[in-house]
Amino acid sequence: MSVNSIGDYSFDSRDKLENFHGAMLVFIQWEQHLVYCAPFAFPLPPDMLLGDVMKNIVLPAYAYHPDSEKATLEDFEKGQWLLDNKPLQADFTKSLAENGVKHQSILRVTIPGLDGLVGQGSAA
Amino acid sequence: MAITRSKPKMGIKERYASMTRDLGWETSYQPMDKVFPYDKFEGIKIHDWDAWVDPFRLTMDAYWKYQSEKERKLYAVIDSFAQNNGQMGITDARYLNAIKLFITGVSPLEYAAHRGFAFAGRHFRGVGMRVASQMQSIDELRHAQTQLHAMSHYNKFFGGMHSSHLMYDRVWYLSVPKSYFDDAMTAGPFEFLTAISFSFEYVLTNLLFVPFMSGAAHNGDMATVTFGFSAQSDESRHMTLGIEIIKFMLEQDEANLPIVQRWIDKWFWRGYRLLALVSMMMDYMLPKRVMSWREAWEIYFEEAGTALFEDLSRYGLKMPKYYEVANWEKDHLSHQVWSTFYNYAGATAFHTWMPNDNEMEWLRDKYPDSFEKHYQPRFEHFIKEQKKGNRFFNNTLPMLCQTCQIPFIFTEPGDPTTTCFRETHYKGNRYNFCSDGCKDIFEQEPEKYIQAWLPVYQIYQGNCGGKEIEDVLRWYNFNLGEDNGEYLDSPDYDLWTQWKESQSRAV
């Protein structure tokens, strides 16, 4: 359905890709670690390696969570990934784009055994 | 000598007619559709504008008289509050963080309501509705002003209250109330009244004003209590306008029903999401609690709202869509929201803190099914780290919902451990939502929400004062290190502690 309006009503998306100066918006969440209240939003170049994103941006961002000391980069790569709700075989040596990540995509990762502060189901 | 007799006074009915309905006429130089161009495009069919029942039969002369009396009383109390150092009588300076949220997030809505009702008061062709909307427009302007005056005394001593209007336009969490009201104001007059007069003022208002005004009374804030009393008689007039507009639309033409139902579904959900801020105020920010968010939701929505919609079912109206989700969330909402503001305390113009032992006990007691299991471990971790000098500040920026603009902090209905994600595609772009309610609203009018000014993404596009978070906070006009951060490290806390110590020395 469209907007009931008094005249022409047509607009550009305010968050279209071109507005991000060569980056794209990517959302990343380490599932069950809700000490961090929401997924992170990052503007990232599509050709950045997923491994670099994780190593240089995402892992430092999770540093406050006690689980972050227990998880290596390899644990993350071997974790269970969801890209836009579909399972993803994450390849850290490939770029975001090569892994299928698009503008406004959501990446979610779970590492079995690391389930937050007090184990499965507490989400902390 | 001729005896002159004064003209007999008009009776109430006669005066009402001459001061409202008689002020309108069928225009002849220009067609009515050109004089009132905005009351048809929404699709609402009205056959008899005079069938509108005026809620209070209030005329302008009586209106001015009542309002000026209330103003005199209110300002006498505000003056004496200031002269008697009323700020010393509150329960604790933590309380003022609720006031900071109010003055930056609610008072600007009153002003926006003034503008919205001025529009409605011009553009309905039914004169009775115009007059009622005009009076409400003046009420709302008065509320914005009296709130600023009543609370301005605190601004002399405490941070975060110096720039409410600029903050309303720019600050990330204030885009939630701003986008809510801008959405209503950019609709036509019928949707505006459905949104604000009915869905908010009739269905949800008790969840805002009862907590704030009782909260003020419980916590010794006489300035805010007095404002609340002064606004109360206006509010009952506004609520009545809300219920009457719904009945009027539904009685005029049965084709109006699906439109009205869609608006109620939309504005229930948008209003409910807005009240997330109130939930944390009730459960975390009032040093002396009134009731829990869960209790308030049960009384004011589950009981009163259900009864209201049962009553309205004779017009064919149903309970607003996704009310079950809101009912489920009552055990989780305030904890998820407070946790968020604790995360982002570096970027708020009010302070946050962790509950003390007594407050933790209160939370366990009020939320037996959720607090101890899901939220207490998180909060205990925050406390433990804070005691080691490692107070948590989340230095990333969060993903935001395209419709309500709240960060993605809500969990799947029925599963408080998994973040809820919904998405849709429109003209080749992907859009993300925190809930089915927000997704549905977008899909009804995508062109409206693809324009959303989402604060985090605006920062990344370079439109908010600079690249660094500090640049952005300066652009928000925050006094860094004073307005933001942990309560226990704030100038508010230091000042309050000094006052209390000097008081006890004097005793």
Interface residues (C-beta under 8 A of the other chain):
Chain A: M1 S2 V3 N4 S5 I6 Y9 S10 F11 D12 S13 R14 D15 K16 N19 F20 H21 A23 L25 F27 Q29 E31 Q32 L34 V35 Y36 C37 A38 P39 F40 A41 F42 P43 A61 Y64 P66 D84 N85 K102 H103 Q104 S105 I106 L117 V118 G121 S122 A123 A124
Chain B: P37 Y38 F41 E42 G43 G188 Q336 S339 T340 N343 Y344 K373 H374 Y375 P377 R378 H381 F382 E385 N390 F392 N394 N395 T396 L397 P398 M399 L400 P407 F408 I409 T411 P416 T417 T418 T419 F421 E423 K427 N429 R430 Y431 N432 E443 Q444 E445 P446 E447 K448 I450 Q451 A452 W453 L454 V456 Y457 Y460 Q461 G462
